[in-house]
Amino acid sequence: MADPVEDRQKLINRVRRLAGQIEALERAVESDAGFTEVVRLLAAGRGAINSIMAEVVEDHIEAHLLGAERKPTRSEVEAAQELLDVLRSYIK
């Protein structure tokens, strides 16, 4: 199992990169950047948000549904894995 503090720091780093992307979008709008540049920055920000959300939800599912202390049944493991598969395909 990964270190929770290390995982938290990785998540914080991702959020900071997202903040940088949003700041770049703000600067582009303020400087009247072209349509293509603004849309590219919007798409990058949306992708980053979706990725962070997927990671947070996935970690929650794994910790609370599949955690070793829970001792999930085979059907619970399969259901959680199916949920994770749907999540990954929908969000990303």
VOGU-3710 file (C-alpha; in Angstrom, 3 decimals, decimal comma):
1> madpvedrqk> 0,000/0,000/0,000  1,287/3,463/-0,888  2,204/5,955/1,806  -0,814/8,259/2,466  1,444/11,298/2,991  3,231/10,622/-0,296  -0,131/10,155/-2,051  -1,401/13,414/-0,573  1,694/15,266/-1,765  1,272/13,854/-5,285
11> linrvrrlag> -2,343/15,020/-5,290  -1,347/18,473/-4,043  1,251/18,695/-6,821  -1,390/17,809/-9,405  -3,758/20,442/-8,028  -0,978/23,021/-8,215  -0,319/22,122/-11,851  -4,034/22,519/-12,503  -3,938/25,949/-10,845  -1,100/26,861/-13,203
21> qiealerave> -3,194/25,756/-16,165  -6,117/27,870/-14,986  -3,813/30,858/-14,531  -2,531/30,359/-18,084  -6,139/30,323/-19,281  -6,840/33,541/-17,401  -3,788/35,211/-18,954  -4,840/34,028/-22,407  -8,330/35,497/-22,010  -6,950/38,737/-20,587
31> sdagftevvr> -4,530/39,115/-23,488  -7,257/38,355/-26,030  -5,562/35,172/-27,230  -7,035/33,432/-30,222  -9,895/30,989/-30,154  -7,665/27,959/-30,696  -5,378/28,800/-27,792  -8,255/29,429/-25,383  -10,012/26,194/-26,344  -6,736/24,262/-26,039
41> llaagrgain> -6,229/25,626/-22,525  -9,846/24,866/-21,594  -9,477/21,281/-22,815  -6,227/20,844/-20,889  -7,854/22,136/-17,699  -10,890/19,926/-18,142  -8,656/16,916/-18,701  -6,661/17,694/-15,564  -9,813/18,083/-13,468  -11,254/14,826/-14,801
51> simaevvedh> -8,004/13,012/-14,069  -7,788/14,329/-10,515  -11,442/13,484/-9,883  -10,934/9,945/-11,197  -7,936/9,463/-8,929  -9,750/10,728/-5,830  -12,839/8,570/-6,458  -10,713/5,541/-7,339  -8,676/5,898/-4,143  -11,887/6,214/-2,125
61> ieahllgaer> -13,373/3,074/-3,678  -10,186/1,104/-3,134  -9,789/2,267/0,464  -13,392/1,825/1,577  -14,654/-1,038/-0,562  -11,529/-3,068/-1,191  -9,439/-2,244/1,882  -7,656/-5,230/3,412  -9,257/-4,596/6,809  -12,713/-5,024/5,221
71> kptrseveaa> -12,022/-8,475/3,743  -14,408/-8,011/0,796  -16,131/-10,992/-0,756  -15,367/-12,053/-4,312  -18,616/-10,480/-5,551  -17,782/-7,206/-3,759  -14,334/-7,163/-5,365  -15,873/-7,820/-8,785  -18,510/-5,109/-8,279  -15,896/-2,591/-7,136
81> qelldvlrsy> -13,691/-3,461/-10,116  -16,643/-3,014/-12,477  -17,372/0,356/-10,881  -13,723/1,378/-11,316  -13,792/0,307/-14,982  -16,907/2,398/-15,635  -15,411/5,328/-13,766  -12,187/5,178/-15,778  -14,004/5,010/-19,114  -16,509/7,741/-18,227
91> ik> -14,240/10,323/-16,620  -11,100/9,997/-18,718
//
